[in-house]
Amino acid sequence: MRPNRTSWNERLQRAGGDLHTHLRCQKKRRKRYNSGRDRRGQIPNKTPISERPTVVEKRARLGDWEGDLVIGHGHSGAIVTVAERRTQAVMIRKVGTKEAEPVRMALTSMLRKVKRVSHTLTLDNGKEFSQHEKLSRELGIETYFADPYASWQRGLNEQINGLIRQYLPKNKRFDDVTDDELAVIERKLNNRPRKRLNFKTPRQAFQALAEQQGVALRV
């Protein structure tokens, strides 16, 4: 039998005080049922993460991305996010709905400007990513899908989404979020020094690695 596991949020609430209100993540731990099977439907012709090249896991090169969707309160629009595994660089775009077509178009728009140094894109199993084959043809990159309910396989993207939630909390509707606001958030995240990058910013790290490949790019 598994031990009873509680989140930091629940532990702090039990201890009293208001420290739990300052946590970045306010979600309670929920038990997953259905033996880990994805109940959102099947995406045709997807390639599982188990077939992804090992170099991606090692973060040994520039151009391996993770993608996800952040939903506004009351399903009031969504934001498509992509994060580069080695440099932690991030790009974000607003979409009116989580339908596959606008999501693919947003991903294509973001990744097209860095396609010369991009290799892979790892996604979760949401139906909004069902046009992955067309996306792969447009950009010339390989797409892979994490296992159902295995968010740690896209850990960087989950971390970046948590940082975005500092600016756009869960009670925030996205229908009134502007492109200019998202540009400010993106710029702040890409100019925040990171310990794993020896306190360089994602923007600095991305630009330096691109220049090593003879490509003048920035995020």
N, C-alpha and C positions, 0 to 999 in steps of 0.2 A: 504494500500500500504506500502511495506517495505521501510524504509529509505535507501537512497543511501549510501552503505558502501564501503569504500576504504581501501586498505592495507596500512601498515606503509610505505612500499616501495613507493607507489604512493604519499602519503602525503609529504614525504621528498623530492621527486623529484619536486613536485609543489612548495615547499618552497625554492628551489634553493640549491646550494652547492652540495657536493658529499657524504654526510652522508649515502645516500641510498646504496652506493656501498659497505658499510661495514656491512650491515645486513646479518645475517646468511641465511635467506630465501629470495631469489630474485624473487619468483613467484608472478605474479599478481593475484588478486582475480578474479576468473571466475565463472560465473553463471552456476548452474547445471540445466539441463533441464530434460525432460522425467519423471517428478514427482518423482524423486529420485529412479526410477527403475534402476536396474543394467543392462547395455546393453552389458555386456561382455559374456553372456551365462550363463547357469545354471550349478551348480555343484551338482551332484547327492548325495542324502542322507546326506546332510550337516545338522548339528544341529545349530540353530540360537543362538545368544548370549543371547537372552531372557531366554533360558533354562540353562544357565551356573550357577553353584552354587553361591550363594551370597557371600560365603567366598572369592571367587576370586576378586570380586569388592572391598572388604574390605582390600585386601592385607594383610591378617592375617596369611598367612603361606608361606613357601618356596615351590617353584616348579610350579608356574602358569606363563606360558610364553606367549609372543606375538610374532608373526612371520610376516615377510614381505620380499619384494624383492626391491632392489635398482638397477636401470637400468643404464648402462653406456651410455655415449654420442653416438648417432647414433646406439643405441641398440647393442653396442659392448660388449656383455657379461652382466652378472648381479652378484649381491652379495646377498646371502640369509642372513637375520639377524634374531636373536631371542633375546628377552630381558625378563629378569625375573622380575615380577611385584614388588615384595617386596624389592629386593636388588638392582635393576637396573643393574644387571650383564648382559653382552652382549656376544654373540658369533656370528662370521661372517665367511661365506665361499663363495668362488667364484664358479660360475657355468658358463659354456660356453654359454648356452641358457636358456631361461625362460620356457622351456618345463617342463611338470609335473614330468617326471621321474628323471632328474638330480636334480630338486628342492627337491623332496622327499628324494632322497639319501643324499643330503647335510643336510637336517633337521635331518634325522636319524643319520648321523654321529655325528652331534653336540650334539644332545639330548641323545644319547645312553649312554654317559659317566656320565650323571646326572639323568638317568631314575629312580634310586632308590629313589630320592626325588622329582620327577616330577609328576604332576597331570593333568594339562590341557595345551592346546596350542590354542590360539585364533588367527585366520587368517583373512585376507580380502578376497574378493570374486574373486580374479584373478584365471583364469583357471589353472595357474601353481600349485595351491593347490588342484587340483581335485583328487589326489591320497591320500587324507586325511584318507580314511578308512584303506588302507594298512599301512600308517604311524602309525595310532593308534594301529593296531594289532602288529606291530613290536616293538613299545615302551611301550605299555600298558598304554597309556594316552588317555584322551578324547580330541577331537578337536571341536572347536566352531568357528562360523563365525560371524563377525561383520555385521551390516546392511549396505547395499550399500550406499556409499558416507557419511559414518559416521566415519570418521577417528578418532574423539575424543574417540571412544570406544576402540581404541588401542593407546591411547595418549602417553604412554611411548615409544612404538616402533617408533612412529612418531618423538618423541623427540630424540631418539637415532639415527635415520636415519639422522636427522639434524646435530648431532654431527659428524657422519661419513662423511657428506658432507663437513665439514671443512677440511678434509684430501683428500677427493675425490670429488671435485666440479662438478657441472653439465656439464661442458665442458670437463670433463676428460673421455677418453676412458678406458674401463676396460680390453680390450684384452691384454694390456701389464702390468696389475697389477699382482704382484706376490703373492704367498701364504705368503712369508716372510713379505711383506709390510702389508698384512692384519693382520698378527699375531702381528705386532708392533702396529697397530691401535687398535686392540682388547685389547692388554695389557695396552695401555695408557688410554683407556676408563674405564677399570676395576680397574685401580689404581688412578683414579681421585676422590678425596674426594667430597662427596655430602652432601649438607645441610640437606636434608630430612633424611639422615642416621646419623645425629649428627656428620657430617664431617668424618665419616669412609668411606673407599672406598667400592665399590660394591664387590670387591674380599674379603675383610675382612668380610663384612656382610654375604656374601654367605657361606664362610667357617665356620663362627661361628654358623650359623643356621644349617648347615649340621652336624656339630659335635654334636649339641644338640640332633640330631636324631641318633647319633651313627654311622655316616657315614663320612668317611674322603674324602672329595671332595673339589676341587677348580676349579675356572674358570680363 
